[in-house]
Each structure stands twice: as C-alpha cells, then as structure tokens.
Amino acid sequence: DPYAVSFNKYSGVTEFRSCTFLWVNVDVDGGPERYANAFTEGGRSMTWYAGSRVRGDSPLVSRLVARGTEAGEHERTASDAGK
C-alpha cells in the first residue's frame, strides 16, 4: 500500500513531507498527572516527551523551532494588518 504510514509511536514525533506530527499524551481525567507534557500560554506553547534520540541540538528540534518562528511571524503580520 503506497499510502501506508509507518512510525514508532514511542519516539514522540513523526515527520512527513508536509508536516510534523507530535505524539502528545494528555491527562483528561483530572487525576494526578501521569505525563510531563504541559500546555502553557493559553495552549500556544507546550512541552512534550520526544524520546531519547531527540535533544535540544538535534536537527528535528531546529526544524520545529524554525517552523514555530515562521508561524509566529506570520501571526504577528496578520494581527498588525488587522489593526
């Protein structure tokens, strides 16, 4: 099947040509937190466990930061245009 997706769900991340999918566990039952993932800034920022091979200096993290920076710049430009 040419459309089959293969991934390691324990890695915390899967990259595709058009996007990057982050595997994020969230506690929804209101009980004690079982996961270290946290959403801050009203959900605009988050932490997530990305597996042992993903570190701050890895190419994946560099790409995610660059995409986030681009998205933030686009959002600021759009916001400024609406003023």
Steps between C-alpha positions, in 0.01 A plus 500: 500500500672823389297703753588292805657697783774345707621653826628430848237638738754501782727747322267790575514640148442399137610716208315509168573710192231753583493495881644370823273301730577517872375211712380674814344325798248703696327432828129570470355330806599773746705253704869509581716585200654193342671685218754783504338671201374846588307764307578863585422846366137409446596193294739690271804322642563151632760257623499139390710189535667433167693184575864455586636581152353849482710761678515879494778494241340243267403597142134420575488755781667761276232441234217524755637824644539647151141406408369642826690823444361528147146437626541761773627758251208425268254535789652835608488631141135398465417655836675826409312514168168478686573805719 
